[in-house]
Amino acid sequence: MQSFDSILASVKRVHFIGIGGSGMCPLAEILHDWGYTVTGSDNNPGDNIDHLRALGVKVTLGQKAENLAGAELIVYTAAILPDNPELVAAKESAIPAVERAVLFGAITRRYSNCIGVCGTHGKTTVTAMLTQVLVMANADPTAVIGGVLPLIGSHGLTGKSETMVCEACEFHDHYLELSPDVAVMLNIDEDHLEYFKNLDNIIASFRKFASLTSRTLIYNGDDENTCCAVAGLDKKTITFGFDPKNDYSPANLSYNRGAFAEFDVQLHGRIIAHLKLRIPGKHNILNALAAFAAAQNAGVSVADCEAGIAAFAGAGRRFEILDEINGITVADDYAHHPSELEATLTAAMQMDYNTVWAVFQPFTYSRTAILFDDFVRVLQIPDRCVMTEIMGSRERNTYDIYTKDLAAKIPGAVWYEGFDGVSNYTVEHAKPGDLIITLGCGDIYKAAKMMVAMLKEKYPQ
């Protein structure tokens, strides 16, 4: 049977089903930059589609079998339902059709220095921060990022060097298709339990990914689950963490505005750098250490690491400040797991806002049901909690779980079916000096944009 890598090398026309997704858009951009004729389809308009069209990629809104005309290879995502007309037509045709991760893996094998960033939390931030450092250091990397990096205005970048930085997601073991030369392992937590079933299976999966690494493992030496995953592997290792026993650790730590860290970097106990962060929260100290260690390992100077990290103001949808109207700040964040919500909301509460309004869209019935008690606990951190109904995405509600079940356990929480309700309620009650932050990995960012528009109308001055 012909290998996929040889198939990719032999075709010229590639069609993406669901091209607007954050995982698909950068891969389409890379193939386009490599000279492939790329087409795609999606059901919803959005910034990614606008970006691809501006590059010259033909994108059709609405999915139908005839969109496949002329394609020699078809790429689809796990989010595409089995009855999608294009996916049905693809599987009935003789055209090779693969899930996104298979293409992603083939792309990683084109680079001799592929850096895969994995972990339950923080992947996008570290991938984006490391990309920023490499770009500013003129290392000319290729990158695949889960969020938009403002420096490049995109989820992806095609460089001419042998270095690639990519976000390696554990969802359904998709990252096991990749071929990393260096793995950056941030943490391991319980997630995607509808697939993995338990933490032991998650740890075993990350161990498989670490085993794929050809050269170096850079990992969080403070995280017990990560240490378990890499124990005994015959790889060069570099550790980071708060504990000075790690290769890289912080010292002389202070915070600006209660949430933005500034600290020295120690390497084996010796101070070698000073980092100032523009992204809030204690968790981002570890993210910065991970990016710093990976950049150093890639040959970037200390001065260039300091400059790149100091300039990094976050990736899209990672505590992204959208606007401030009449003293009310509106931000958006991708946090959707209890641990991520806890980190983001704790950081928000440490900042100098009068009231923090958390506007949360639960994502998938399985995660909401399995981690229900953790969601109840962390959604009590902000001053006020406003929620939408659960976004089921690829799932059916076989768990009989609803947002009203969460709201009943969270004092003062309110919920609405959709974005009109949460937006009207929050804008009506927010006051100058408050922070409104939308949270979730679905399309809750649309509510943030709605609230910005509503606040501008309410306060036209």
N, C-alpha and C positions, 0 to 999 in steps of 0.2 A: 504493500500500500504506500502511495506517495506521501511523504511527510508534509506537514502543513508548511514548514519553512520553505520547502521547494515549491509548493503551490503558490505561496505569497511571492516568491521570486519570479514565477512564470506568468502571473496575471498583471493586468494594467488597469482594470476597471473594478472598483470596490464599492459596494452599496451597504450603508449602515442603517439598520432598522432601529429607530430611537436615537438618532444622531445628536439630539439636543442634550442628552444626559451628560452629567459632569465627567463620567468615566469614558464616554464615547467621543465627545467633542475633541479632546486632545489627541486621541489616536487617529481620528479623521484628519486633524490638522497635520500631524506628522506624515501620514501617507501622502497627503496633498503636497506637502513640501518636498517629499521624495520624488514627485513627478507622477504619481498615480492619478487617474481620473476618479474622483470621489463624488458619490452622490449619497443622498440620505433622505430619510423621512422622519416625521415626528407628528404627534397629535396636538402639540401645544407650541405656540410661539414663545420666544424668549431670547435673552441676551446671547446665549451660545449660538443659536441659529442665526441671529443677526451677524455675529462675529464670523461664522463660517461663510455666510453669503458674501460678506465683504471681502473675504479671501478668494472668492470665485467658485465656491462649492455650491452645487445645485442641491437645494433642500426643498422637499415637497411637504406641505402641511396636509395631514390626512394620510392614512395608510391603506394601500390597495395593491393588488397583485401586479398591476401594470407598472408600478414604480421600479420593479426589478429589471425592466427591459435593458439589455446591454450589459448587465453585471456579469463579471467572471468570478466574483467572490462576494459572499454575503456575510455580514457580521451583525449579530444581534446581542441584546443584553438579557440578563436573567430576569429583569423587570418586565419583559415582553411576555404576555400571556400566550398559552399554547394555541388559542383560537385566533390570534392576530392574523389577518388575511395575508400579509406579506410573509410571515413566518411559515404559514401553511403552504403558500405557493413555493417558498424557497425549498422546503423539505420534499415537496412533490417534484421539484425540478432536478436536473442533473448538475446544477451549480453548487459548488462546495459552499456550505453554510456552517459557520462556527460561532460559538459564544465569544464575547468580547475578550475574555481572559486568554483564550488561545492565541488570538492576534497579539495581544499585549506581550505574551511570552516570547513570541517570535521577534517582536521589536526589541525586547531586552537583549536578545542574543546577537543583535547587530553591533553591540557596544562592548568594549573590553573592560570598561570600568562602570558597571551598572550598580548603583546604590539604591537598594530597596528599603523603604522606611515602613516598618510594620508596627502593630500594637493596637490594642483595643481603643485607646484614646490618644489624640494628639498627632495622628499621622499627617493630616493636611497642614497643620501649623509647621511641623518640622520640615516636611518636604518643601513647603513654600519658603521658609526661612533659609534653608540650605540652598535652594535655587537662587534666592536673592544674593546670598553671599558669593556664590560661584559666578553669577552674572556680573556683579559689581567688581569682582576680581578678574574679569575678562577671561574666565575659564571656558566660556562658550559651551555650556551644557545643553543637553536635551532634557526636557522635563515633562512629567505627567503628574498633575496636581489635582487633588479633589476639590479645591476651591480656586477662585480667580486670584492670581497674584497681581496686585495693582501695578507693580513695576513693569510687567509685560502685557497687562490687560487681557490675560487669557488663562485657561487651565493648563496650557501646554506651550512648549517651546521646542524648536528644532535647531540644535546647535551643530557645529562642525567638528567638535572634539570627540574623543572616545568616552567621555563621561556622560552618563545618564542618571538622573535622579527620578525616582518614581515612588508613588504611593502604593504600597503593597497591602491590599485588603484581604482579611481572612474570611470574608463572607463566603460561605459554602466552599471553603478551601480554594478559592480562585487564585490566591497568590502562589499556590503550588505549581502553576503553569509558568511562573517567571524563572529567570536564570540570573539571580543576583551575584555579583562579585563581592559586594559588601552589603551586609544586612545591619540596619539600625533598628533595634528592638526596644520599644518605649515602655511597654507594660502589657500585662495579660490580665483580663478581667472576664467576668461572666457576661457573654452577649451571644446573640444568634443561637440561643438555646433550643429553638425549634429545629435546628440542624445538628448542633454539637451535643445536645442533651445534658452535658455536665462539664464542669471545669476541667476534669482530667483529660477529656477528649480535646478541649481547647488547647491545653498545654501541649498535648501530643502533636496537635496540628502545627503549632508554632515551632516545635522541635523539628518537624519535617522541613519547614521553611528554612530554619537555621542551617539544617544539614545541606540544603541546596547551595548555600553560599560557598563560592570557590576560594575566597581569601580571608575576609575579616568579619568578625562579629563585634558590633558596637552595641552594648546593651546596658539597661538600667540595673546597676548592681544593688539598688535598694529594693527592687521589686522581687519578692519571693517567688512568684509564679514564673517570672522571666528567668531567674537564676536556675530554677528547676528545669525549665525547657532547654537550657543550653548546657547543663551540667554534663561533663565528660566528653563533649564534642571536640574533635581534633581540629580546632581552628585557632587562628590568631584572635585574641580577644582584647577589647578596650572597654572599660566600664566608666559609667558616669553616675552621679547621684549626690545626695546631700551628705552621706557618710564620707568622711575623709579617707576611708580605706579604698574608695574608688579611684581610678586613674584621674578622672576629672571631677572636681567638686567645687562648690561655691564657698567663699569666705567674705567676711566683712559685709554682710548683707544688710541693705536698707531699702525702704519703700518710699516712693513719692506718691502723693495723693492717696496713700494707704494701700495701693495695689500695684504700682509699677516698680519692679525690682531694679536695683543697681548693686553689683557685686563684683568681687575679684574672682578670677578662675584660677584654681590650683591644679597643677599637674604633679602628681606624686608629692603633694604637700608644698610645692613651690609655686608662688604666685607668678603667672605668666601673662595675664590679660585682665582687662576691666570691661565689663559689659553693662550697658544701660538698655533696659527694655522699654518698648513703647506698647507692649501688650500686657494686660493686667493678670494678676493671679500668681499664686505660689507655683502652680503646676507649670507655668511657662518658664520658670527657672530651669526645670528639668528639660523642657523642650529646647531651650537655648543651649544648654550644655550638650545635648545630643547633636544639635546642628553644628556647634563649635567643634566637637570631637570629630564628626564626620568630615567637616571642611578641612580640619588640620590633617586628617588621614589622607585626604585627597590632595594635599600639598599646598593649601592656601595659607598665606602668612597670617600671623596673629593680627597685624594691623588691618588686613583686609577682612578678617573675621569680625573684628570689633566694629569696623565701619558698616559692614553688611547687616549685622544684627542690630546696630543702633538705628539704621535706616528702616528696618522692617516694622511696619505698622499693622501687620496682620494680613491674613488671607481673607478673601471674600467670605462672608457669613461666619467669621470667627471674631466675635465681639466687635462687629463692624458698625461703627458709628455712622448712621445715615444722615442725620440732620439734627439741628437744635432749633426749635421754634418757640418763641416766647419763654425761653428758659427751660423748656421740656426737651430732653435728649431722647432720641429714638435710635435704638441699636438693634442689630440682628445677629443671632448666633445659631450655629448648626447643632448645638448640644441636644442629644435625644436619649442618651443613656443616663441612668441615675448618677453615675460617677461624674459624667461630663456636666450634667446640670448642677451638681453639688459644687464642682470647681468654678464654673462660670458664675453661679449665683452668689457663692461666697465672696468671690472677687468683687462683684457688683455691690454687695452690701458693705464692703470695706472702703468703697469710694464715697465721695462726699455728696451723695444725693439725698434729698429729703425722704422720698418714697421710691422704692424699686418695684415696678410693675412687671411681673413675669407673665408673658402671654405665650402659652405653651400649646403646641399641637402634638399629642402623642402619636407615635409612628409604629405601626403594625400591632395587631391584636395580640400576637404571641408575646412580644416584648412587654407590652402593658400588663398582660395577665401574669406572666412568669415573674416579673420584677415589681409587682404591684406595691408591696410594702415599702420598697426602696423609693419608688416614685412618690408615695404618700409622704415619706420622711423628708426628701429633699425639696419638694414643692412647698414645704412650710418655711423654707429659708427666706424667701423674699417677703417684703411687706404685704404685697397683694399678689394673688394668683388668679389669672384668667385663662380659661382653656377652650379649645375647640373640640369638636368630636374627633375621635381617633381616625387617622388616615390609614386605611388598611393596606394600601399599595397592592402588592402581589398576593395578599392573603384574603381568605374568607373568614368571617367572624364565627369560627367554630368554638371560640372560647366564651361566647356570650358575655363579652366585656364591653363596657361603655364608659365614656368620660364621666357621666353622672356618678359612677361608682367611685372614681377618684375624688371628685368634688365633695362627695358625702363624708370623706375622711379627712379633708383638708380644711381647717377652720377659716371661714371667710371667703373660700374659693367660689368663683362663679364660672359657668360654662355656657357656651352657645354652640349651635350647630355649625356655624360657618364664620367667615371673616367679617361680614357686615356686623354681626352681633358683638364680637370681641372688640372690633375697632370702635364702634359707636360707644360702647360702655367705657372703654379705657380712655378715649379722648374726652369724653364727658367728665370724667372724674380726675384725670391727671392735672397737676398744678405745676407752676414754675418751680424749678429745682428738682423735679422728678426725673427718673429714668424709666423709659418703657423699653423693654427688651423682649423681642420675639425669639422663641426657642423651638427647635425641631429640625429634622432633616428632610421634611416634606416640602410643601410650598407655603409655609407660614410667612416666609419673607414677603409674600404678596400683601399680607395684612400690615406688615411694617410700612410698606410703600403707601398703602391706603391711609394709614394713620398720619404719615407725613403730609399727604395731600389734604387730609381733613384738618390737621392743625394749621396748615398754611391758610386754609379758607377761614378757619375760626379766628386766627390772629393775622389778618392781612398786612398789618404794619411790619 
